[in-house]
Amino acid sequence: MENVTTGNFNELMKIRLQKVQEMRKKGIEPYADRYVRSHLSAQIIENFPELEDQEVSVAGRIMSKRDQGKVIFIHIQDMEGKIQAYIRKDVLGDEAFELVSSFDIGDIVGIKGTVFRTKRGEISVKAEEVTLLAKSLRPLPEKFHGLTNVDIRYRQRYLDLIMNEEVKKTFIARSKIIRAMREYLENLGFIEVETPTLMTIPSGAAARPFITHHNALDMDLYLRIALELPLKRLIVGGFEKVFEIGRNFRNEGISIKHNPEFTMMELYQAYANYEDIMDLVEDMIYNIVVKVCGSEEITYQGEKISFAKPWRRIMMLDAIKEYSGVDFSEIKTDEDAKRIAAEKNLEVKDIDSRGKIINAFFEKYVEPNLIQPTFVIGHPVEISPLAKRNAQNPEYTDRFEIFVYGRELGNAFSELNDPIDQRQRFEKQMAERARGDEEAHMMDEDFVQALEYGLPPTGGLGVGVDRLVMLLTDSASIRDVILFPTMRPRED
């Protein structure tokens, strides 16, 4: 990338910089302090009958310009759309009109004038005064039909937002989705809280953390991989309904479904179990979809998806049997599980337990088939170290995951509130970590101590906000719904 401050300009940039210098010689400041506008473009267009012949002031970026000698037409773009300005030399005066003639596409201007409709029927502003608010030194890309270079779109999101209207709509929708989620939970009496991003122990999920160092305390800290354990400490402390919408960080691969920095919503409700949470999240997502999309049915990547209630509910072992033909209720040992995995050419590690192999079968054979919203219930204890055991079958947990379009959208369970069981599971996780599993949980003594004071029966839930936004905006990649996704530095 060329750096404006070094003088390493291409020819067009040199011309624009020269214009800035000439303006300043004439006492014109090309970078204004503020501008008071009365309307956005969409407000004028939507309320034309009331605003016709009325004076307005608008501001935005010049996206097109037609100079016809004594008349200039420009379109300016603001947050809500575009509007045309009609600029006449005999109205502005020679000097002001000459200045406007020198403006370039990309410049940000303010326009004061009256609202009217042109002979061609376009609602416009007849300019009486035009003010340069910010001179653009870099030309916008030419012949734009949307910014198509994906790498540039993600690296220079500001340029993507200028040039691609649909991108802006996606992020406006993201804001609406989060607002709808927050309003839904607050209406149920949940309290929004904030918990630390820097942790002494990475906990709450099976994931590799980012490590940093605090100089003053001379200690390593971790960027959080989940919101879970601090929130459950709050339930111990007497809060009964809490939620947090916040960033998590996982030092793992990047894909269309994964970014190292992502947004989660987690909630915890005292005196509830996973079935209560299942009802809650089904209704919450249904309401968000209807509120934001206007219908309970959406189209995602060409596939029609209905969020109409009730959603399908299926036990994990039943789903594996349905889609792979393997019945794990008949497979009792780690060795037998490894044998059947080998028969199916499913790669597993020597240290993997039956529970982890069950999950591997699920990921390979079941997940891609779960297109419509589906609750998958009954995960093995080995892959659910923070979930309560099922009373009838203690090898499994009272846990569910939400799948839509073959992707996990949420994870929830009846929280393990037995401190003795929790300590034993942490110890087992530590043993797995010692055998080479870098994603196994560390021992969290403070959390176990909190449980020893007493955690009421509690249901918890985590929903991937980015993945929900992907679904509701028909975005193929998680990078399309994160304003500034993680990118490798450019080498130019």
C-alpha positions as CSV (number, residue, x, y, z in Angstrom):
1,M,0.0,0.0,0.0
2,E,1.2,3.5,-0.8
3,N,1.5,5.8,2.1
4,V,0.1,9.3,1.6
5,T,2.4,10.9,4.1
6,T,5.6,9.8,2.3
7,G,4.8,11.6,-1.0
8,N,4.9,8.2,-2.8
9,F,1.7,9.1,-4.8
10,N,0.5,7.9,-8.1
11,E,-0.4,10.6,-10.6
12,L,-4.1,10.9,-9.6
13,M,-3.1,11.3,-6.0
14,K,-0.6,14.0,-6.9
15,I,-3.3,15.9,-8.7
16,R,-5.6,15.7,-5.7
17,L,-2.9,16.8,-3.3
18,Q,-2.2,19.7,-5.5
19,K,-5.9,20.7,-5.3
20,V,-5.6,20.6,-1.5
21,Q,-2.6,22.9,-1.6
22,E,-4.3,25.3,-4.0
23,M,-7.4,25.5,-1.8
24,R,-5.4,26.4,1.2
25,K,-3.6,29.1,-0.7
26,K,-7.1,30.6,-1.3
27,G,-8.0,30.3,2.4
28,I,-10.3,27.3,1.9
29,E,-9.9,24.5,4.5
30,P,-10.5,21.1,2.8
31,Y,-11.1,19.3,6.1
32,A,-14.0,20.8,8.0
33,D,-14.6,20.7,11.7
34,R,-18.4,19.9,11.6
35,Y,-21.5,20.2,9.4
36,V,-25.1,20.4,10.6
37,R,-27.4,18.4,8.3
38,S,-31.2,18.4,8.6
39,H,-32.0,15.1,6.8
40,L,-30.5,11.8,5.5
41,S,-31.1,10.9,1.9
42,A,-33.7,8.3,2.6
43,Q,-35.7,10.7,4.7
44,I,-36.0,13.2,1.9
45,I,-37.0,10.5,-0.7
46,E,-39.5,8.9,1.6
47,N,-41.1,12.2,2.7
48,F,-40.9,14.0,-0.6
49,P,-44.5,15.3,-0.6
50,E,-43.9,17.1,2.7
51,L,-40.4,18.3,1.8
52,E,-40.9,19.5,-1.7
53,D,-39.7,23.1,-2.1
54,Q,-38.4,23.0,1.5
55,E,-34.9,23.9,2.4
56,V,-32.7,20.9,3.6
57,S,-29.0,20.2,4.3
58,V,-27.5,16.9,3.4
59,A,-24.0,15.5,3.6
60,G,-22.2,12.5,2.2
61,R,-19.5,11.2,-0.2
62,I,-19.6,12.0,-3.9
63,M,-20.2,8.7,-5.8
64,S,-20.9,10.1,-9.3
65,K,-20.4,13.4,-11.0
66,R,-21.6,14.8,-14.4
67,D,-20.3,18.2,-15.3
68,Q,-22.3,19.9,-18.1
69,G,-20.6,23.2,-18.2
70,K,-22.9,25.5,-16.3
71,V,-24.7,22.7,-14.4
72,I,-23.2,19.8,-12.4
73,F,-25.1,16.7,-11.2
74,I,-23.6,14.7,-8.3
75,H,-24.9,11.8,-6.3
76,I,-23.8,11.8,-2.6
77,Q,-24.0,8.7,-0.4
78,D,-24.8,8.8,3.3
79,M,-25.6,6.1,5.8
80,E,-29.1,5.4,4.4
81,G,-28.5,5.7,0.6
82,K,-27.9,8.2,-2.2
83,I,-29.5,11.4,-3.4
84,Q,-28.8,13.7,-6.3
85,A,-27.7,17.3,-6.1
86,Y,-28.4,19.7,-8.9
87,I,-25.8,22.5,-8.9
88,R,-26.1,25.6,-11.1
89,K,-23.4,28.1,-11.8
90,D,-25.8,31.1,-11.8
91,V,-27.1,30.1,-8.3
92,L,-23.7,29.3,-6.7
93,G,-21.7,32.1,-8.3
94,D,-18.5,31.7,-10.5
95,E,-16.0,31.1,-7.7
96,A,-18.0,28.6,-5.7
97,F,-19.0,26.8,-8.9
98,E,-15.4,26.6,-10.0
99,L,-14.5,25.0,-6.7
100,V,-17.3,22.4,-7.0
101,S,-16.1,21.7,-10.6
102,S,-12.7,20.7,-9.0
103,F,-14.3,18.2,-6.7
104,D,-13.6,14.5,-7.2
105,I,-15.5,11.3,-6.8
106,G,-14.8,10.3,-3.2
107,D,-14.8,13.8,-1.7
108,I,-17.2,14.3,1.2
109,V,-19.4,17.4,0.9
110,G,-22.3,19.2,2.5
111,I,-25.1,20.6,0.4
112,K,-27.8,23.1,1.4
113,G,-30.7,23.7,-0.9
114,T,-34.4,23.0,-1.7
115,V,-36.0,19.7,-2.5
116,F,-37.5,19.2,-6.0
117,R,-38.1,16.5,-8.6
118,T,-36.2,16.7,-11.9
119,K,-37.8,16.5,-15.4
120,R,-36.6,12.8,-15.4
121,G,-38.5,12.3,-12.1
122,E,-35.5,12.0,-9.8
123,I,-35.9,13.5,-6.3
124,S,-33.0,15.9,-5.8
125,V,-31.6,18.8,-3.9
126,K,-31.2,22.1,-5.8
127,A,-28.0,23.4,-4.3
128,E,-27.7,26.9,-2.9
129,E,-24.5,26.2,-1.0
130,V,-21.9,23.4,-1.4
131,T,-19.2,22.9,1.3
132,L,-16.2,20.6,1.0
133,L,-16.0,18.6,4.3
134,A,-13.1,16.2,3.5
135,K,-11.0,15.9,0.4
136,S,-10.3,12.4,-0.7
137,L,-6.7,11.9,-1.7
138,R,-7.1,8.3,-2.9
139,P,-9.4,7.7,-5.8
140,L,-12.1,5.1,-5.3
141,P,-11.7,2.1,-7.6
142,E,-13.1,2.7,-11.1
143,K,-16.0,0.9,-12.8
144,F,-17.3,-0.5,-9.6
145,H,-20.1,-3.0,-9.6
146,G,-19.2,-4.0,-6.1
147,L,-15.7,-4.5,-4.7
148,T,-14.9,-8.1,-5.9
149,N,-11.3,-8.6,-4.6
150,V,-12.1,-10.6,-1.4
151,D,-8.7,-9.9,0.1
152,I,-9.1,-6.1,-0.3
153,R,-12.7,-6.3,0.9
154,Y,-11.6,-7.8,4.3
155,R,-8.4,-5.8,4.7
156,Q,-9.9,-2.4,3.7
157,R,-13.5,-2.8,5.1
158,Y,-14.0,0.9,4.9
159,L,-13.6,0.7,1.1
160,D,-15.9,-2.3,1.0
161,L,-18.5,-0.3,2.9
162,I,-18.2,2.6,0.6
163,M,-18.6,0.6,-2.6
164,N,-20.9,-2.3,-1.6
165,E,-24.3,-1.3,-0.3
166,E,-25.2,-4.9,0.6
167,V,-22.2,-5.1,2.9
168,K,-23.4,-2.1,4.8
169,K,-26.9,-3.8,5.0
170,T,-25.3,-6.9,6.5
171,F,-23.7,-5.0,9.4
172,I,-26.8,-3.0,10.0
173,A,-28.7,-6.3,10.2
174,R,-26.0,-7.6,12.6
175,S,-26.7,-4.7,14.9
176,K,-30.5,-5.4,14.7
177,I,-29.9,-9.1,15.5
178,I,-27.9,-8.3,18.6
179,R,-30.4,-5.7,19.7
180,A,-33.3,-8.1,19.3
181,M,-31.4,-10.7,21.3
182,R,-30.6,-8.3,24.1
183,E,-34.2,-7.0,24.2
184,Y,-35.6,-10.6,24.3
185,L,-33.5,-11.5,27.3
186,E,-34.0,-8.3,29.2
187,N,-37.8,-8.8,28.8
188,L,-37.3,-12.2,30.5
189,G,-35.6,-10.5,33.4
190,F,-32.0,-11.3,32.5
191,I,-29.3,-8.9,33.6
192,E,-26.5,-8.1,31.2
193,V,-23.0,-8.2,32.8
194,E,-19.4,-8.0,31.8
195,T,-16.7,-10.5,32.8
196,P,-12.9,-10.4,32.3
197,T,-11.2,-10.9,28.9
198,L,-7.9,-11.5,30.5
199,M,-7.9,-14.8,32.5
200,T,-5.4,-16.6,34.7
201,I,-6.8,-19.9,33.5
202,P,-8.4,-20.5,30.1
203,S,-11.6,-22.3,30.8
204,G,-15.2,-23.0,29.6
205,A,-14.4,-24.7,26.3
206,A,-12.0,-27.2,24.7
207,A,-9.8,-24.8,22.8
208,R,-6.2,-23.5,22.6
209,P,-5.9,-20.0,24.1
210,F,-3.8,-17.0,23.2
211,I,-1.2,-16.3,25.8
212,T,0.1,-12.8,26.8
213,H,2.2,-11.5,29.6
214,H,1.4,-8.8,32.2
215,N,4.6,-6.9,33.0
216,A,3.7,-5.3,36.3
217,L,2.5,-8.6,37.8
218,D,5.2,-10.6,35.9
219,M,2.7,-13.3,35.0
220,D,1.2,-15.0,32.0
221,L,-2.5,-14.3,31.2
222,Y,-4.8,-15.8,28.7
223,L,-7.4,-14.2,26.4
224,R,-10.7,-15.9,27.3
225,I,-11.9,-18.8,25.2
226,A,-15.4,-18.7,26.7
227,L,-17.6,-16.7,29.0
228,E,-18.9,-19.6,31.0
229,L,-17.1,-19.9,34.4
230,P,-17.2,-16.2,35.5
231,L,-20.9,-16.1,34.7
232,K,-21.6,-19.3,36.7
233,R,-19.7,-17.7,39.6
234,L,-22.3,-14.9,39.5
235,I,-25.1,-17.4,39.8
236,V,-23.3,-18.7,42.9
237,G,-23.2,-15.1,44.1
238,G,-27.0,-14.8,43.9
239,F,-27.7,-13.5,40.5
240,E,-30.4,-15.7,39.0
241,K,-30.5,-14.6,35.3
242,V,-27.4,-13.3,33.7
243,F,-26.1,-12.9,30.1
244,E,-23.1,-11.5,28.3
245,I,-22.5,-10.7,24.7
246,G,-18.8,-10.6,24.2
247,R,-15.6,-11.5,22.3
248,N,-13.9,-14.8,22.7
249,F,-10.4,-15.7,21.4
250,R,-9.2,-19.1,20.3
251,N,-5.8,-19.8,18.9
252,E,-7.0,-22.1,16.2
253,G,-7.5,-22.4,12.4
254,I,-9.3,-19.9,10.2
255,S,-12.1,-21.1,7.9
256,I,-15.5,-19.9,6.6
257,K,-16.9,-20.9,10.0
258,H,-14.0,-19.9,12.3
259,N,-12.2,-16.6,13.1
260,P,-9.7,-16.4,16.0
261,E,-11.8,-13.6,17.5
262,F,-15.5,-14.1,17.5
263,T,-18.7,-13.0,19.4
264,M,-20.7,-15.2,21.7
265,M,-23.8,-14.7,23.8
266,E,-23.9,-16.8,27.0
267,L,-26.7,-16.9,29.5
268,Y,-27.3,-18.7,32.8
269,Q,-30.6,-19.2,34.6
270,A,-30.8,-20.5,38.2
271,Y,-33.4,-23.1,39.0
272,A,-33.6,-24.2,35.3
273,N,-32.4,-27.2,33.4
274,Y,-31.4,-27.9,29.8
275,E,-35.0,-28.5,28.8
276,D,-36.0,-25.0,30.0
277,I,-33.1,-23.5,28.1
278,M,-34.1,-25.5,25.0
279,D,-37.5,-23.9,25.1
280,L,-36.0,-20.5,25.7
281,V,-33.4,-20.5,22.9
282,E,-36.0,-21.9,20.4
283,D,-38.3,-19.1,21.1
284,M,-35.6,-16.5,21.3
285,I,-34.1,-17.4,17.8
286,Y,-37.6,-17.7,16.3
287,N,-38.5,-14.2,17.5
288,I,-35.1,-12.7,16.3
289,V,-35.7,-14.3,12.9
290,V,-39.2,-13.0,12.5
291,K,-38.3,-9.5,13.9
292,V,-35.2,-9.1,11.7
293,C,-36.2,-11.0,8.5
294,G,-40.0,-10.5,8.6
295,S,-40.7,-14.2,8.3
296,E,-40.0,-17.5,10.1
297,E,-38.5,-18.9,6.9
298,I,-35.2,-17.7,5.4
299,T,-33.1,-18.8,2.4
300,Y,-29.5,-19.5,3.2
301,Q,-27.1,-20.3,0.3
302,G,-30.1,-21.4,-1.8
303,E,-31.5,-23.7,0.9
304,K,-34.9,-22.8,2.5
305,I,-34.7,-23.0,6.3
306,S,-37.8,-22.8,8.5
307,F,-37.4,-21.7,12.1
308,A,-41.1,-22.6,12.8
309,K,-41.5,-24.2,16.2
310,P,-41.1,-26.9,17.4
311,W,-37.6,-27.8,16.1
312,R,-36.5,-31.4,15.6
313,R,-35.0,-33.0,18.7
314,I,-32.8,-36.1,18.5
315,M,-30.5,-38.1,20.7
316,M,-26.8,-38.0,19.6
317,L,-26.6,-41.8,19.5
318,D,-29.8,-42.1,17.5
319,A,-28.6,-39.6,15.0
320,I,-25.3,-41.5,14.6
321,K,-27.2,-44.7,14.0
322,E,-29.5,-43.1,11.6
323,Y,-26.8,-41.5,9.4
324,S,-23.9,-44.0,9.8
325,G,-25.5,-47.3,10.7
326,V,-23.3,-47.6,13.8
327,D,-25.1,-48.3,17.1
328,F,-22.9,-47.0,19.9
329,S,-25.3,-48.3,22.5
330,E,-23.8,-51.7,21.6
331,I,-20.2,-50.5,21.7
332,K,-19.1,-50.3,25.3
333,T,-15.3,-49.9,25.4
334,D,-12.6,-47.6,24.0
335,E,-11.1,-50.5,22.1
336,D,-14.3,-51.4,20.4
337,A,-14.9,-47.8,19.5
338,K,-11.4,-47.5,17.9
339,R,-12.0,-50.8,16.0
340,I,-15.3,-49.5,14.5
341,A,-13.6,-46.2,13.7
342,A,-10.9,-48.0,11.8
343,E,-13.5,-50.0,9.9
344,K,-15.1,-46.8,8.8
345,N,-11.7,-45.2,7.9
346,L,-12.3,-42.5,10.6
347,E,-9.0,-41.2,11.9
348,V,-8.8,-41.1,15.7
349,K,-5.9,-40.7,18.2
350,D,-4.6,-43.4,20.4
351,I,-5.6,-41.4,23.4
352,D,-9.2,-40.9,22.3
353,S,-11.9,-42.3,24.5
354,R,-15.2,-43.9,23.3
355,G,-16.9,-40.6,24.0
356,K,-14.5,-38.6,21.7
357,I,-14.9,-41.2,19.0
358,I,-18.7,-40.9,19.3
359,N,-18.3,-37.2,18.7
360,A,-16.0,-37.9,15.7
361,F,-18.7,-40.1,14.2
362,F,-21.3,-37.4,14.8
363,E,-19.2,-34.7,13.1
364,K,-18.5,-36.8,10.1
365,Y,-21.8,-38.5,9.5
366,V,-24.5,-36.4,11.1
367,E,-23.6,-32.7,11.1
368,P,-23.7,-32.2,7.3
369,N,-27.3,-33.6,7.3
370,L,-28.7,-31.2,9.9
371,I,-30.0,-28.5,7.6
372,Q,-33.2,-27.5,9.4
373,P,-32.9,-26.3,13.0
374,T,-32.2,-29.4,15.2
375,F,-31.5,-30.0,18.8
376,V,-29.0,-32.8,19.3
377,I,-29.2,-34.2,22.9
378,G,-27.2,-36.5,25.1
379,H,-23.5,-36.0,24.7
380,P,-20.9,-38.3,26.3
381,V,-19.4,-37.1,29.6
382,E,-15.9,-37.2,28.2
383,I,-16.7,-34.3,25.8
384,S,-18.9,-32.4,28.3
385,P,-16.7,-31.7,31.4
386,L,-19.0,-28.9,32.7
387,A,-22.4,-30.5,32.1
388,K,-24.6,-32.4,34.5
389,R,-24.8,-36.2,34.1
390,N,-28.1,-37.7,33.0
391,A,-29.8,-39.3,36.0
392,Q,-30.8,-42.4,34.0
393,N,-27.6,-42.9,32.1
394,P,-24.6,-41.2,33.8
395,E,-22.3,-41.9,30.9
396,Y,-24.1,-39.1,29.1
397,T,-25.0,-35.6,30.0
398,D,-28.1,-33.3,30.0
399,R,-26.7,-31.3,27.1
400,F,-27.8,-30.2,23.7
401,E,-26.3,-28.5,20.7
402,I,-28.2,-26.5,18.0
403,F,-27.5,-27.2,14.4
404,V,-28.6,-25.3,11.3
405,Y,-27.3,-25.9,7.8
406,G,-24.9,-28.5,9.1
407,R,-23.2,-26.0,11.5
408,E,-23.3,-25.7,15.3
409,L,-25.1,-22.6,16.3
410,G,-25.4,-23.1,20.0
411,N,-24.4,-25.3,23.0
412,A,-26.2,-25.7,26.3
413,F,-26.7,-28.0,29.3
414,S,-27.8,-28.4,32.8
415,E,-24.8,-27.1,34.6
416,L,-22.7,-29.5,36.7
417,N,-23.2,-28.2,40.3
418,D,-21.6,-31.1,42.2
419,P,-18.2,-29.9,43.2
420,I,-16.9,-33.4,43.9
421,D,-17.8,-34.5,40.4
422,Q,-16.5,-31.3,38.9
423,R,-13.1,-31.7,40.6
424,Q,-12.8,-35.3,39.3
425,R,-13.7,-34.2,35.8
426,F,-11.1,-31.5,35.9
427,E,-8.5,-34.0,37.1
428,K,-9.4,-36.3,34.2
429,Q,-9.0,-33.4,31.8
430,M,-5.6,-32.6,33.3
431,A,-4.6,-36.2,32.7
432,E,-5.7,-36.0,29.1
433,R,-3.7,-32.7,28.8
434,A,-0.6,-34.5,30.2
435,R,-1.0,-37.1,27.4
436,G,-0.9,-34.4,24.8
437,D,-4.4,-33.0,24.4
438,E,-3.7,-29.2,24.3
439,E,-7.5,-28.4,24.3
440,A,-8.3,-30.3,27.5
441,H,-9.4,-28.1,30.4
442,M,-7.0,-26.9,33.1
443,M,-7.8,-27.3,36.8
444,D,-9.7,-24.2,38.0
445,E,-9.5,-24.4,41.8
446,D,-11.4,-21.1,42.3
447,F,-14.3,-22.3,40.3
448,V,-14.5,-25.6,42.2
449,Q,-14.3,-23.6,45.4
450,A,-17.2,-21.5,44.2
451,L,-19.2,-24.7,43.6
452,E,-18.4,-25.8,47.1
453,Y,-20.4,-22.8,48.4
454,G,-23.3,-24.0,46.4
455,L,-24.5,-23.5,42.8
456,P,-28.3,-23.8,42.5
457,P,-29.7,-26.0,39.7
458,T,-28.8,-24.0,36.6
459,G,-29.3,-24.1,32.9
460,G,-26.7,-22.4,30.6
461,L,-26.5,-21.6,26.9
462,G,-24.0,-20.2,24.4
463,V,-25.0,-19.0,21.0
464,G,-22.5,-18.1,18.2
465,V,-23.6,-14.5,17.3
466,D,-21.5,-14.5,14.1
467,R,-22.9,-17.7,12.9
468,L,-26.5,-16.5,13.6
469,V,-25.7,-13.3,11.6
470,M,-24.3,-15.4,8.8
471,L,-27.6,-17.3,8.6
472,L,-29.9,-14.3,8.7
473,T,-27.9,-12.3,6.2
474,D,-27.2,-15.2,3.8
475,S,-23.4,-14.7,4.2
476,A,-21.2,-17.6,3.1
477,S,-18.2,-16.8,5.3
478,I,-17.8,-15.6,8.9
479,R,-15.5,-13.0,7.5
480,D,-18.5,-11.4,5.8
481,V,-20.1,-10.7,9.1
482,I,-17.1,-9.5,11.1
483,L,-16.2,-5.9,10.3
484,F,-12.4,-6.5,10.7
485,P,-11.6,-10.2,10.4
486,T,-8.2,-11.5,11.3
487,M,-5.8,-11.4,8.3
488,R,-2.2,-12.2,7.7
489,P,-0.2,-9.0,7.2
490,R,0.4,-7.9,3.7
491,E,3.9,-8.4,2.4
492,D,4.0,-5.6,-0.1
